[in-house]
């Protein structure tokens, strides 16, 4: 009897935490319910408990739980074990039998997380021993070199997560060039029960081939990393269309910016002219004020001069009426004075000269007053001009502020946002360009490495076996009433199936999920019916995606009125898959009472909220 194992219980434990556990039926378990309740986390945790190096994602509900336990046993029920692993990774504690949630595993039995060939002191070897595959080897390259079989090599055929189940590639391959030979060799091991221990290396690999293999491996890692990054960005054609629209919008915004700047420059020039005129008017008013002060002083001097001359004039007039006296200037006696001659004391002449000088000063005063009046009028006009220019200058400043701040500022902000969006789109397009370059380089290296295929060792998997397995898959799809399943065959080139002349990978993601599930379940059935090695369980995440999240209308139309979902669960409930099946889905199964269902409601007051208690 071929040995197989079953998964009984998954438990999360931690200090001061109530254990979170799910019991798994030895035949069929369906975990269903609301999104974001921990369904897919169960898939990750089981895979991690069976040796996956990557820990389950860090979700808030997991805080406080530091260990995961997986209770498993033989499918005949004779043996049971409990594996415990830290959520941080590393090795395992192993206990015989069932361990209660409140108990600690203190046994000395531990398992390493690193695979070693033909030894059972590690999780991989321990599991392989339980299914009769310990010490097996699988081909790893065309030259016939082999690798020690690890339990992780079986992972893609047992645990199918929500990303792999819709992937546009063979259900048996991970998409990595460097592991494709090993992955197909594992399929051959399942379908024939024969490993590659007897394979002999046909020749030593040349150093150049080794270098190429290393380069291809590195390129595969880079390509895989880029593909993961590209999953979160828009399609290339959409990005190019977005760039075109952004360029057009940026050009239009540029015109608005240019117009706003032109308006701002005009407003600045007007404000400069107004400021220049205001400064000139104020300078002239200041100049007039200074002249007025000087003219006032001059006018006062003129008044003083007139008063002095009038005093001389009045004194001279009085002087002629006085009695003759000795001349105060020349000292001549009255009788000796010669008035007919020239004398500096000619009083009438002095009086006339004073009068003449007074007339001249009065004329100057008149001219000065006229000038002062003109300056006053000019100052008054300039004052009115200043009062008129001041509000115009303030308005010009407001116009500039309105253009520069709300208007130009808003346009500049839009321009910056568009420029940032363009940079992001360009950066995302660069990812596609880099991926294209890496793919071309990888393909070139593959072509160099393959060369003539005369001496290449091919996997010893006959077309007869592949046809027999294809019939098994065909039988499963027909049992589910899957559309487009009249004809089916296995394509050796793509390592995938062709349904009615259409490659499986070219279907929508919903149909890819259903057909992937059919292949995985059919493989387990094929191995059970023929006594071939198989661990004995399968875990599928979202196989019925086409029902609750169709990719396009074509999926919905093909499934309209179809009973595929009912037939799918009926197939599993009737043990047609033979081994243990665990399904993770959003929608509830039909005839739920006859199926061990674990329903996550995401409602604290109804049923079970989710994987972890609230």
Buried (B, 14 or more C-beta within 10 A) or exposed (E): EBBBBBBBBBBBBBEEBEBBBBEBBBBBBBBBBBEEBBBBBBBBBBBBBBBBEEBBEEEEBBEEBBBBBBBBBBBEEEBBBBBBBEBEEEBBBBBEEEBEBEEEBEEEEBBBBBBEBEBBEBBBBBBBBBBBBBBBBBBBBBBBBBBBBBBBBBBBBBBBBBEBBBBEBBBBBBBBBBBBBBBBBBBBBBBBBBBBEEBEEEEEBEEEBEEBBEBBBEBBEBBEEBBEEBEEBBEBEEBBEBBEBBEEBBEEBEEBBEBBBEBBEBBBEBBEBBBEBBEEBBEBBEBBEEBBEEBEEBBEEBEEBBEEBEEBBEEBEEEEEEEEEEBEEEEEEEEEBEEEEEBEBBBEEBBEBBBEBBEEBEEBBEEBEEEBEEBEEBBEEBEEBBEBBEEBBEBBBEBBEBBBEEBBEEBBEBBEEBEEBBEBBEEBBEBBEBBEEBBEBBEEBEEEBEEEEEEEBEBBBEEEBBEBBBBBBBBBBBBBBBBBBEEBBBBEEBBBBBBEEEEBBEBBBBBBBBBBBBBBBBBBBBBBEBEBBBBBBBBBBBBBBBBEBBBEEEBBEBBEEBEBBBBBBBBBBEEBBBBBBBBBBBBEBBEEEEBBBBBBBBBEEEEBBBBBEE
